[in-house]
């Protein structure tokens, strides 16, 4: 099953890459061959096709970029749809990975688009300054020969006009500069180091996506890239009239001067639907976040770990889910994700917060104040994660590193409640053993009597033991921890999974926020 899920993910990526290639090649060949753009190609050459093909892929990926972060949509697909089986839910677990891949693809096609237009502007300028009477020169001077004034093909209207002037005075040029700067800021601030160490920088900068989408939507309104009109094609087809360009407009000539029009804007058509969907997503988040949250208990643990137990009307959760938390006292705009550590069977929901940055340190400091009112908390969620599938396995291995143990606190508590209530829907048959390491009656984080064993396990021994004890089971391996640990566990899952599908199979799952 793990191999099948991986194969589905690989096929999904292959389909996405295939669509990118198809759209690029289709657009490239169209602008290389279409008669409508024959005269445009006389000035720009193949750079026209490169610019338009990359623009088509930019639009396609900009359409996709918001969908993986529509968390309510993903939660609905994960838990509410009857067709959403385990294999499909596994694909949903890759939402942030897909979001990053789409962003990289946008960066790639942005670079191609910019480079192509740099060549385009250079050729526009060169043909506008040409005095040799060539076809490119005649085409660049059409606007000065036509009384109507709207038949221009070259946006550089005079030899003295600079490329910089056209860039910053045209809709296409100015919006292109703005959305490029916005993209650079979003991508650089999303780097792992900045996101982990300066989350506030990442959070605020990533919301520049609004400027990116607005700029992208109006980028093509100016119609800087132009082609011959349909009426002009019927009267003066380039196959018949291009070689007689010197006689265009002569009374005795059968070829009239070609008329041109701007390429209609297309970007807004690609991004309209996902933008509306995302707006509804944010409206729903805002509505839920405004519902009152009552803090029933505050517990401060050693090592700067804060537990908040809360109640909220209509709040319903599953194991392993997470919520977004905002504290207006600290920042009205910042929302941070935290895994729920309570069980669905409990009459409250809780989170554990470790000091790991300015926001969390300020939050803990605010709750440490003895004589101050309890800070107001806003909550959005819960949202689904891969850990929701833990009870679908007879055997489950839970691996948490540092504060990454929090999703498994919810799972362990829920197991205890299910055993106590004799829940027959629970596939897990036996809880694992834990080594007792300290003298306190309960675990410092989970509150369970079974304690956590601190220390780095020998993964080969662990996997070998489980494979021997459960030779015909599908074992779910769940991790909430760093990427280096994820690579080690993924390799162990592959190494100890039997080639025989009827024997032991290790199925790797990783929490992503």
N, C-alpha and C positions, 0 to 999 in steps of 0.2 A: 504493500500500500504506500509506503514511503517513497519507493521508486516511482510509483504511478503518480503520486502528487508532485514529485519533482519533475516528472515528464510533462505534466499538465502546465506547470510553471514555465518550463522551457519552451513548450509549444506556444504559450501565451506571449512570451517575449519574441519568439520567432515570427508570430503573426504581426506583432507591433512593428518589428523591424522590417518585415516584408511590406507592410502598408507604407512605411516611410520610403522605402526604395521605389515602390510602385508609383507613389505620388510624385516623387522627385523625377523619375525617368519620364513619366507621362507628361508632366509640365515642361520638362526640358525639351523633349521632342516636339511638343506643340509649338513652343515659342521659337524653336529652330526651323520649323517647317511652315508654319501658318503664313499664308499670303498677306493677312492683315498686318503682320509685323515685318514684312519684307523691307520696307524703307527704314524702319527703326533699326533693323539689323545692319543696314548699310552704314549707320553711324556707330553703333555699339558693338557689332560683331556678336560673338557667342556669350559675351558677358551678360547680355539681356537674358538669355536662357538660364544661366547660372543664378542670376538674381531672382527670377520669377520662380524657378524650381525650389530654391531654398525658402522663398516666401510661402509657397504652398505647404511645405513641411513645417514651417514655423506656425502657420495657422492650425494645422492638424494637431501638433503637440501642445499648443496653447489651449486648444479645446480639451485636451486630456489632463492638463496639469492640475486642475482644481478637483477633479473627481476623486483621486485617492485620499484627499484630506476632507472630504465630506463625511465626517465621522458618523453622523446620524444615519446616512444612507448605508454605510458599511455595516453598522450595527443592525439595521433593518434586514439587510441581505443575509447577515450571519445568523440571526436568531429567529426571524419572523417568516421567512419564505420557506415553503414546503420543499421547493426544489433545491434549496441551499444545503446540499449534502457536505460531508466532511471534506471531500476533494475540493469543492468550490470554496468552502470556508478557508481552506489552506491557501488558496490564491489570494484571498482577501488579507491574509496575514502579511503579504508582501506589499501592502499599499504604500508604505513609506519608501521602500526600495524602488518601486515603480515610479513614484513621485520624483525621486532623485534621478533615475534614468531618463525620464522625460525632460527634466531640467537640463541634463547634460546634452540631450539631443537639441533642445532649444538653443543652447549655447553654441553648439556646432553649426547649426544652420544660420544663426545670427552672424557668426564669423564669416561664413560663406557669402551671406547676403551683403554684409558690409564691404568685403573685399571686392565683390562683383560690382557694387555701386561706385566704389572708388575708381575702378577702371571705366565705368560708365561716365562719370563726371569728367574724367580726364579726356575721354574721347569726345564728349559733348563740347568741352572747351576747345580742343584741337580743331574739330570740324567747324566750330563757329569762327575761329580765327583764320581758317584757310581761305586763300584768295585765288586758288588755282582753278576755280570753276568746276570742281569735281561734283559728283552726285551728292556726297555727304555735305559739301559746302552749300549747294543749292537747297537741300532739304533744311539745313540749319537757318537759312535766310528766308524761308517761306513766310514767316509771320510779318516780315517787313514788306513783302510783295503783295500780301492779301489785305484788302480793305476791311474785311470782316474782323480780322485780328484774332481769330480763335482757331486758326488752322496751323498753329505752330507745332513743331515736332521736337525742337531743341529747347529745353527750359532756360538755357543761357541766351538771353535775348539780344545781347550786344557783345562785341569783342572785349569791351572794357569791364564787363560784369565778371566778378570772380566766383570761383566755386564756393568759397566760404559764404559769400553774400547769398547765393542761391540756397545753400544749406540752411542758413538761419533765418531766412525770410519765407521759405515755402513750408506748407503744412507737412509734407512728407519728410523734408529734411529736418525740421525742428522736432517733430514727434519721434523721428528715428534716433536723434541724439538723446532725447529724454528717456525713451524706453531702453536704450542701450546702457545708459548710466544706471537706470533703475535695476536692470538685469545684473550688471556687474556688482552693484551693492548687495543685492539679494544673494547672489551666488557666493561671494567672498565671505559675507557674514554667516553663511550657513556651513562653513567649514567646521570640521569636528572640534578643533581646538577652541574656536570662538564660541561655538554653540555650548560647549561644556563649561568653559571658564567665564564667559560673558553672555549668559543667556538673554539678558535684557537687550543687548545689542542685536542679537539674532532676532528676538521677538519683535522689536520695533522696526528694524530694517526690513524684515520679511513682509511687513504690511505695505511696503512700497508697491506690492503687486497690484494694488488698486491703480496707481499711476501707470504701471505697465499695461494693464488691460484697457484703460481709457485711451492711452496713447496708441495702442495697437488698433483699437476700434476705429480711430479717425485717421490712421496713418495713410491710407490710400485715397482719402477724399480729394486731395488736390489733383489727382490724375496726372502725375508727372510722367509716368510711362504711358506712351500714347501709341495708338495704332490707326490704320486707315479705316475710315468709315465704310459701312456697307454700300452706301450710295456711290461713294468714290471708287470702291472696288469694281462696281458694275460699269462705271463710266471710264475709269482709267486703271485697268488692272495692271499690276507691276510687270507681269509676264509680257504684256504688249507695249507698255509705255515707259518702262524703266530706262531702256536704251535711248529713248528720244527725249530725255529730260531737258536737253538744251532748247527744245521747241515747245516746252510746256507753255500754254497760254497763247500761242500764236493762233490767229484766226484760221489759218489753213491746216492746223494740226488737229488730228483726231483725238489727241490725248490732252486732257485738262490737267491742271495742277491738282495733285492729290490733296484730299481733305483728311484731317486727323481729329481724333477724339481721345480723351483720357480713358485709361483702363478703369472700369468701375471698381469701387472699393469692395473687397471681399472678406476682409478679416472679421468684421463685425458679425457676419453670418456664421462664422465658425465658432465664435466665443459667446454668442448670445445665449444659447440654451444652457451651457454649463454655468455661465454667470448668473442667470436667473435661479438655477438650482442652488448655487452657492449662497445667493442672497437669502433664499428661503431657509437654508441651513443656518445661516447666521441669525436670522430672525428667531428661529426655533431655539437656538442656543441662548439668545438674549432673553426670551420669554422664560425659559427654565431657570436662567441665572437670577432672575428677579424674584423668584419664589423664596419665601423666608426660610432661612436655615437656623435651627436652634442648636446651639452647642450645649450638650448635656454633661460632658466631662472632659477635663483637660488633664493629661498626665505628662509630666516631664521626666524622661529617662536619662541615664548617664550618656555621655558622648554626644550631647546636644541632639537628642531624638525626642520629638514632640508627638504625642498621640492626641488626636481630636476625635471625640465621639459626638455624632450629630444626628439630628432628626430633620426630616423634610417631608412635607405632605406629598403623597403619591410617589415617593421614591421607591424604586424596585430594582434589585441588583441580582447578578449572578456571580459566582466565584471568579476571581481573577480579573474582574472588570476594573476600570479606572475612571476617575473624574478629573475635571479641571477646576482649580480653586483660585479664587481672586480675593484679595483683602484690600478694600478701598482705602483703608488707613495707610497702606504702603504704596499702592499704585492702582488707579482705577482701570488701567488698560491691560496690565499683565495678568495672564492666566497660565498657571503651571499644572502639569499633569501629575497625579498621585494615584497609586494603586490602592484599591480598597482592601483593608486588612480584616474587616469584619466578615462574618458569614451571612448568607441570605436568611438563615433561620433566626438571626438575632433581631431585636426590635430597634436597632440603631445601625448606622454605618460609620465606619472609622477609617482614618488614614494615619500613617506614621510619616513624619517629616524630619529629615536629617539636614543639618546645616551644611549646605553645599554651594553657597553663593550669597550675594547680597540680599536677594529677596527672602530666601529661607532664613537667613540669619536675622533679618529685621522682623520676620514673622515670629520666630521663636522669642526674640527679645520683647516683642509686644505682649506675648502671652505670659512672659515671666514677670511683668509688672504686677506687684501685689495689690496696689491700691487704685488701679486704673480699671475702667470698665472693660469687659471682654470685647476684643475687636470683632467687628462684623465680618462674616465670611459669606461669600457667594459661591455657589456650586453649579457646575454644568455637567450633565451626564446622568447615568453612567454610560460608558462606551465599551464595546466588546473587545476582547483580545483572544489570543490563541489558547489561553489557559481555561477558557470555558469548556474545551473539549476533554478536560482531564478525566471526567467521570465516564467517558466513552471507552476507557481502557480498563482491562482487568489488572494490568500492571502499569504503574506510573512511576517515573523517576523525576523528582523535583530538585532542581539545582538553582540555588540563589546565591549571589555574591554581594556582600555588603548589604545595603538597604534593599537589594534585589530579592531578599527573602520575603518582602511584604506581600506579594501576590499569593505566596504559598501559605502564609498565615491564614488567609481566608479559606483556602482549600482544606487545610488540616482541621480548622474549626468546623467546616461544613461536613467533613467526613465523620467527625465525632458526633455531630448532631444526627447525621443520617444513620449511623450505627445505633445510636441510642433510641431513635424512632423506628428502627427496623425498616428502613426505606428499601423496598425491593427493586427499585429502579437503578440502584447503585451497582455498577458492574465491578467496581473495585472490591476485591474479596478480603484483603488483609492489609492492614496498615503496617508500614515499615517500622523497623526498630530505630531508636535514637540513643546515643550515648549521653549519659548524664554527666555534665561537666562542672556544675556549680551547686552550691548548697541551698539555693532558693527553691521554694516549693514549685514555682512555675517559671516558664521560659521568660526571659526579660523582654522579648518582643512580641511573641505570639500569645503569651498568657497560658499556654498549654503545659500540662505536667511533663509531657515528653520534651526533652531538652534538645537543643541544637548542638551538633558536633562541630567544633571550630577546628579548621585545619584543611589543607588541600588534599582531597582524596586521590588515591591511585586509580585513575579512570579505567585502565585496562583491567585491573582486578575487579572493580565494581561491575563493569559491563560483562566480564567473563562469568562472574558469579550469577548475575541476573539471567544471562543466556542459558546457563546450566540449570538454574532453578525453574525456568519457564521456557522449555525448549519449543513450544508450539504457540507462543503468545505474541501478540502485537504489543510492544512496549512503547508507551508514550514518554518521551524525554522532553521535559519542559525546563527552559532556562530563562532567568531574568538576570542578566549580568553582562560583562564586557564582551567585545567582539572577539578578543583573543581566546577567551574561554569557549565562545560559540564555535570557533573553528575547530578546537580540540574535540568538543562533544560531537560535532557533525562528522568528523573523521571516525570517531569511535562508533557512531551509529552505522556508518557505512561498513566499517571493518567487521563488526560483530553481527550484522544482519546476514541471515542465511540466504544463499542463492535460491534455495527451495522456498517458494512463497507460502508453503504450508508450515514452515518452521519459524523460528523466532525472527521477528522483524523489529528493528528499532526505528521509531518515527520521531524525528527531531522537530521541536517547536521552540521558537524564541519570541519573547516579548518585544514589541516595538512600540515606541511612543513618538 
